[in-house]
Amino acid sequence: MRSGDPSLRGALVPIAAAVGVFGILYGASARPLLGGPLTVASSVVIFSGAAQFTMVGLLSAAASPLAVVWAVTVLDLRHVALGAAIRPRVAGGRAGRLAVAWFVIDETVGLALAGGRATSKVLVGGGAACYAAWVGGTVIGVAGGAVVGLEALAAAVFPVLFIGLASIMARGRTAIVGVVAAASLTLLLLVVWPAVGGLAPVVAAAVIAAAGRP
């Protein structure tokens, strides 16, 4: 990732921040089940929020190890599709592609597919930032324990994060303002009215679209 690419840095900062918030949540929720050292080690070795949260949820429900492995495997099959989507854009030999593959996550693939940048550099640079945020967040969560009210904040951050990924491809002042307004309204709806859940981005998009009509 080139340090002189301000647009990439601007897109990456909120993404890494959101990843860090989820890391805190994971650390706080996994520590009672796995213990502090193993919780941190799991983030260092696995680096998959979806898989790790699923693992903790199933373990807390007294699921069998086989059920945990099966659920995590099914979840992570999406990386096959992610890898196929970016494979034509990744240059280099097999060893280099194998190293880059460690940083293939939903967020870095979104950045890479936005175009206009060297895919390998985006995956490695963006992935390293997200990895550091995830592990650092896990350490904070383990150290701080469960934080009251943090789950509601994470629920708000998740859809805003994907609005942020969509904003990478926005062009022009009007489109950018619309994306920022939609993300802000989504965050406000989820904080003020958590029950709206996954409908918050839809409601926000409808409101912003209606307001933008001539």
Secondary structure, DSSP 4 states (H G I P E B T S, - for coil): --TT-HHHHHHHHHHHHHHHHHHHHHHHHHHHHH-HHHHHHHHHHT--HHHHHHHHHHHHTT--HHHHHHHHHHHHTHHHHHHHHHGGG--S-HHHHHHHHTT--HHHHHHHHT-SS-HHHHHHHHHHHHHHHHHHHHHHHHHH---TTHHHHHHHHHHHHHHHHHHTT--SHHHHHHHHHHHHHHHHHHHH-GGGGGGHHHHHHHHHHHHT--
